[in-house]
C-alpha cells in the first residue's frame, strides 16, 4: 500500500477545508509515513505430462495451505441442449472414485479438517482444498484421486441431479438470482456464457452419464490443467508432492480441443429492456448489463479503475446515488466479469417494487455521466486507493492468493503481475477512465432487466422505455435468448 | 450489518451475526494441529474512564485492524422500537461534532482501507482495516463518534429507508427469510431475544431522532466499550494515542441499564405451522433452549453442532440429504448467546417430501446422538474441523481482532482466545452424550413447519 499516502493527504485536505459552521471543529490527525507491501512471488515448473505446477509460498503466514487444480475448460463448453454439464461433471468428481465411495471421500477430507470443493465456472472447472499445512500430503492425494479417477456412478448422478434441481428451484425464486440469469440470456442470446452455469431445470434433466464421462475424458487432462499451491509450504516440497501425485497422470495422444468462442448472435445485439413480472416479489431486482471486456484486454486496468469509480465499492457513484443519497437500496454495485472472451459488465441492486423504474434510470444516468462528466482527481485518487486496498486484502488469505494466481495462469498472463498491480492502477488517469467509459461502456448498449411486481412500476417504466418486454414469471424460458416459453411446449417436468 | 454484498441469503444467515464469527471459536484437535496454532500475545489496559483496550502487535503486513465493541445489542432495543440498535449502528456513520456524514469512509475506503459494523443480540461492533500509517487518524475518529453524534432529521430518514431495504432484501425477498425471523419469535417467550434484531417496518417508522440521541447517551460510553487493535504499530505510540483521544472522554455517572429478563425453562413442546409466500420447498426448524455462551457446556455443544452438521460427512447431511434424500439442506447451529443459547436445526425439504416425515427423520438423528456416544473418529474429526476454521480466522488482523473481541466482551476474558483450545480438546464422547441427553428433550423443543401459503397442501409448490 505504498504510494497512497500523498493521495490520501489531499483527500483529507479537501474533506476538511470547509471551515466548520459548527465552530470549534477538530481536524483528524494526519497519517504517518507509509510502509510498502510485497506479495509472494509465484514460482513454477511443468511436469513431463504437461501439467503446469505453480507455488505461491508464504513462509511467515498462518500454517494453512490451499491447493487448487484448475481445468481450463468450464461451462462455456456445455453443448446448448446440455447446460450444466461441466458443473455436473465437477460436482460428481467427489462422489466416488475407483478407490473411494462418496461418503468415504467426505469422511477422509473432513477428518483432516479440510473441505474439498469441485465446481465449474466460466472458462474453468476447479477442484480445491484448504487444510492445515501439515495435512497437505493426505489432502492432495484425495484431490488427485477425485480429479483423475472418478467413476460417475449412475446412482450418484441421479442424486446430484435431484439436488441441483432443488437448488435451482430455490434460486429461481430469488429476484436477485433470477435477474442475473435473465441478464445473461439478454446479453449473450444463444451463445456460450448465456445459460446458468448449473444449467436449467430442463437441461439438467437431459444430462446422461455418457455425456459426463465424455466431458471428463475430453477436458480433464494434464496438458489442460494447472495446479496452484499457496500458503505456508516450501516450493521444493510442493513440487515434489505434485510430481508424486500427478506425475503419472497420462497425457492423451489426441490434440486438445480449442476453447469455445462466445460469438454474440444477431438477435441479442439490440439493447432490450426486459421485465419479469413476479407478483409475489418482496422487492425488485434491477440489473443493468452490457458487454464488458476480455481478461487479456489491453484496457484491463483502465476498466478496473472505471468500475471502481462507477460501482465498485461502498463509496462508488452508484452506491452514493442509490443508497447514500436516496435511501433506495441496501446497496448497489457493479462489476466487470472478465473472461477468456468478452464477459458482462453488470450493475445490480434491489429496491422496493415502487422504485424499480427510478433505480433503473439512475443506473443509466450514472453510466452516461461516467463517459461525459469530469472526473476530478479528488474522486479518482480515492477510488484507485479503494481498488488497491481490496486487492491487497484479498491477497492476505491463502484462498485469495491462490485464486488470484490461478486466474493469471488461466488466462496466460504473467504471474508476477500481482506485484505490478499497485503500479498499474496508479498509472491510470482521469482521461483513461473517461475514454474507456465512452468507448467501451456506453449507456446506449446497456440492457435492463427487472424482476419484480410489475403493478408497482410498469406504468412509469413504460414512459421511459415504450419498447419494453414484459414476461410473466410462469412464461419465462431460460433456455433461449427469446426468453419466452412457447405455449405448446410448456414443460410439466418428470 | 452496515453493508452486505448482494449475495444469496439462504437459511442459516440469521441476525445473530456474531454467531457466524463465534461459531468456530472453541477449539482443539489432535496434538499435531493444536501445536500449529500460534498464541495471540495480547496486552490489555483500562483507562480511568473505564475504556478497556486489548492490542496485539504484529508486523507481518503493513495494516492495522481497529475494532470497537459496544456491550449493547438488539436485546437492548427500547420497548416498541424493535430493530433500533441496528438502525442506530447505521447512524454511527453520519455526522459527529468533528466529522461530516460518511467521513469514516473518507478515512478508510479512500486510503485503501475498509470499514463495516454489525449488530448482534448482545453486542454492536464497529471495525476498520487501514494502512498502518493511518492508525492515529482512525483512533481519533472512533473516539470522536463515541464522544458525540450530531445527526439530523434528513439523514436519519434516509438511513432508515436504507434499513427498510435491508429488511426487504434479507427477510422479505428471499425464500426462507421470514423463517429466520420466526425462529427468534417462536423460540423465546419472555426474553427480548424474541424480537428479531432487524425489527419491522412499523417499529422502524416509529423511531425518532430523539431516540437516537438517548440511545447514544445511554449505551455509547467508554465504560461500555472495548477497543481492540491488531497489526502493525508500536505499543508505546498506541498507548499515547489512545490516552490522547479516548482518555478525554468522561465516564458518565448514570448506571448502565442491563436486560435482566430471563427465558423460563420450557415445559412442553410447542409446535407452529407457518405459511408464507414464495416458499419453493417446505422447511422445518426445530430449536432447543441451551446454556449461554459462558457455560462449561458450550464446548460440548460446539462439538455436537460440528458432528451433526458440518460437512458432507456430518450425520445430518449423510442421513437426511445423502441417504434418505428427504432434505436438500440440513443445518445445525449452536447459537450460544450471552443470556441463553439457542440450538437451531433447519431443514429445507427435497422436492416431493413431506414436513412430518422430515421432522421425524431429524428427531431420530438427534435421538441417536443421545442413545450412544459418538465414535472416537467422529470426535477427532470435529476437533480438526473446528481448529482448521480457527486457523482460517487467524489469517487476517481483522479475524484475530474478532476472536479477541468475542473472548474479551462475550466470554469475559481475553485470555480465553488462547485457553479455549485446551478446553475444547478435553471434550469427550461422554460429554457430548451428556449435553445431548440433558438439553435435547421433548419438552424443551419448539417445532416450526414452514409451508407455502397458497395452499393447504404442503407439497403444493414442492413438486416438479
Interface residues (C-beta under 8 A of the other chain):
Chain A: X1 X4 X5 X7 X8 X11 X12 X15 X20 X22 X25 X26 X27 X28 X29 X30 X31 X32 X33 X34 X35 X36 X37 X60 X61 X62 X63 X64 X102 X103 X106 X107 X110 X111 X112 X113 X114 X115 X130 X131 X132 X133 X134 X135 X159 X162 X163 X165 X166 X167 X169 X170 X171 X172 X173 X174 X175 X176 X177 X201 X280 X281 X282 X283 X285 X313 X314 X315 X323 X324 X325 X326 X327 X328 X329 X330 X331 X333 X348 X349 X350 X351 X352 X381 X382 X385 X386 X388 X389 X390 X392 X393 X396 X397 X398 X493 X494
Chain B: X3 X4 X5 X6 X8 X10 X29 X32 X33 X36 X38 X60 X61 X62 X63 X97 X98 X99 X100 X102 X103 X105 X106 X107 X109 X110 X111 X112 X113 X114 X129 X131 X132 X133 X134 X136 X137 X140 X141 X144 X150 X157 X158 X159 X160 X161 X162 X164 X165 X166 X168 X169 X170 X172 X173 X174 X175 X177 X232 X277 X278 X280 X281 X310 X311 X312 X313 X314 X317 X318 X321 X322 X325 X328 X348 X350 X351 X377 X380 X381 X384 X385 X387 X388 X389 X391 X392 X394 X395 X396 X463 X464
